[in-house]
Amino acid sequence: MFTFPVSDIMTALPIEEGKRVNQVLFDLPGQTKVVLVAVAGGVEVPPHAVPYEAGVLVLAGALEVMLGETWHPAKPGQYLTVPINVRHSVRALEPSHFLVFHARGITA
């Protein structure tokens, strides 16, 4: 198991202009993985799908999360579930931090 100790989640991973940066916080191979993401405004994660359930929890900033063909606004405190094998993307409307949960044990 890999864990990354964080005392202040917002300063643990600074936002870099024009980039998306990630830090794995917790990883149980084949089960659950939690990733902290810091993204500059205007940056978009390319659309993709995964063979397990996932989720996005907005910590700070403002995002849009694409699920299938529909974009959903997301603000701090909101959690969006990404169903198994659904194409999804994340777009930062402003500098943002969010968590991605990979529920690799929940598959079709």
N, C-alpha and C positions, 0 to 999 in steps of 0.2 A: 504494500500500500504506500502511495506517495501522498504526502501532505505538505502544504506550504503555509507556515505560520504567518498570520497577518494580524497586526495590532490596530492598524488604521487602513481599512480597505480602500479608501479613496486616494491615499498617498502611496500605497503599496505598488501601484501600477500607474505612473503618470501618463497623461494623454500626450501623444506626439503629433504635431501638426501634419495633417494629410495622411495619417496612418491609423491602422488598427493593430493593437498589441494585446497579447493574451498571456495569462499566467494560470497554469493548472493549480487549483487550490487543494483538490482532493481527487484521488483516483483509485478505485477498486477495479482492477482489470476485469472486463466482462460484465461489470455491474454498473456502478454509478461513478460518474466523473463530473466534477464541478470546475468550471473555468471562469475566471474573472477576465473581462474584456474592457479595455479602454479604447475609445474611438473618437477621432476628431470629427467635428461637424462636416457633413457632406460625404463622408466615407460610407460605402455600402459593401456588405459582405455578399459575394456572388451567390446567386440562387443555387441551391443544392438540396438533396434529400438524403436521409439516413434511415437504415433499416431498424430503427428503434425509436421510442418516444423521447422527445426532448422538451426543453422549456427555456423561456427567457424571462428573467426577473430584472426589471429596470431599477437601478440604484440611484442614479442621478442623470440629469439631462433630459433629452426627448428623442424618442426613436419612432420609426415605423417598422413594423414587422410584417413581412409578406408571408401569408399562408395560402398555398395554392396560387390563385390569381389575384387575391384581395390583400390590400395593404391595410394594416390596423395601427392606429396611433397608440403609443405606449409611453406612459409617464412614470416617474418614480413610484415604486410600490406595486406596480402592475406586473402580473405574471401571465404569460401567454404559453399555452401548451402547443407543442408542435407534434401532430400525430405521426405515426409510423409511415415512412415513405412519402410524405407530403413535401413537395418543393417549397422551400422557404428561404427568406433572406432577411437581413436587418440593415436599415439605413438610419444613420445618425442625423437628426435635424439640427443638432447642436452638440458640442463636446459632451460625451456621455460615458458612464460606467454601467455595465450590466453583468449579470451572471448567466451562464449557459449551463443547464443541467442535462447531462446525457444519461438517460435511463436505459443503458445497454441491455439490461436484463428484461426489458419490456419490448418484445419483438412480435412480429406477425406470425 
